[in-house]
Amino acid sequence: MSTVLSGVRPTGDMHLGNYLGAFKSWVTDQESYDSYYCIVDLHALAEDFEPKELRERIVNTAIVLLSVGLDPEKCTLFIQSSVPEHAQLTWFLSCITGFGELNRMTQFKDKSKNNESTKVGLFTYPVLMAADILLYQADRVPVGEDQKQHLELTRDLAIRFNSRFGATFKVPEPAIPTVGARIMDLQDPSAKMSKSTKDSSGVIYVLDTPSTVEKKIKRAVTDSESEVYYDPAKKPGVSNLLELLGASTGEDPKQLGEKYTNYGSLKKDCAEAVNSLLAPVKDRANALYDDRGAVKEILRLGAQKAHEKASSTFALATSRMGISIDEFT
Ligand code: TYM
């Protein structure tokens, strides 16, 4: 059976971009792959955080993931820091990663721009992400488009390690959805929908109420034309609504564009589609908020299973690098 691994940062409330760009595939993939899904709390430490708030966000992230349909009987859901090999393999991989390679990462460039207090952890963030993936010998990594460059680095590191030290890691393939891979902010369709955006009016959170979803979509920025068609470069706002509608219903955004004659009816249908997608998620989340003990148990068992797989890959990497004490003579 092939293996899937993916991760999410517990740095804010989960939004529709996370759901449509990543979680939807995670739910499908758990049916046919050996699937590992990881709440990457170590990555969250690379930016400003409050310990109490972070703890709450880790639990909330787990609740959203279980509510969108991850089933602990079918996949392994765990917290990254519960498996120490993630941090350990990061060091091994750091020692084969070029400074220049990390300097070229666009996410690092964006996040460190105009920031005097950028941390080393933010710089080496993609190496930790490579460790997450390679430890599980993942064949497939379902992510949104913004993670493509990090996946390319992961592949390069796997190939480099294998050719320097001998076959150790599988070289993973990114799995980026054809629709919904880059959901944009409703108020600024030139920027992707993001957990860290200060103004939440352009971000639809998975647990927003139906009336909030409706309001946000109704107020979404469009353009001064009146014709509906899909062209992200010329009509970013309208195309984003078509993308949201298409990703929520499984239809093609381009074809949907031909169906509508005005922005009002597009927005109305888009809000309805998003709300019917999110309704069952909210019901499940409410039930799980009352049963946090069960969530904790799922994460504890997930960590045990993840550790089994990660520790065997880590032992192999240790041996390949010539530092396994068992092999000293
Ligand atoms: P994160 O936490 O920013 O996002 C989680 C997933 O959601 C996708 N995503 C989006 N997709 C479409 N439109 C958007 N506006 C949008 N915003 C976010 C992301 O592409 C991602 O798939 N570095 C990763 C977390 C990570 C990881 C990993 C992922 C750590 N280790 C190993 C895969 C494998 C991140 O920051 O995702």
Residues whose N, C-alpha, C, O or C-beta is under 5 A from the ligand:
A	BS01	TYM	L5 S6 G7 V8 R9 G17 N18 G21 A22 V40 M129 D132 I133 P142 V143 G144 E145 D146 Q147 G180 A181 R182 I183 K192 M193
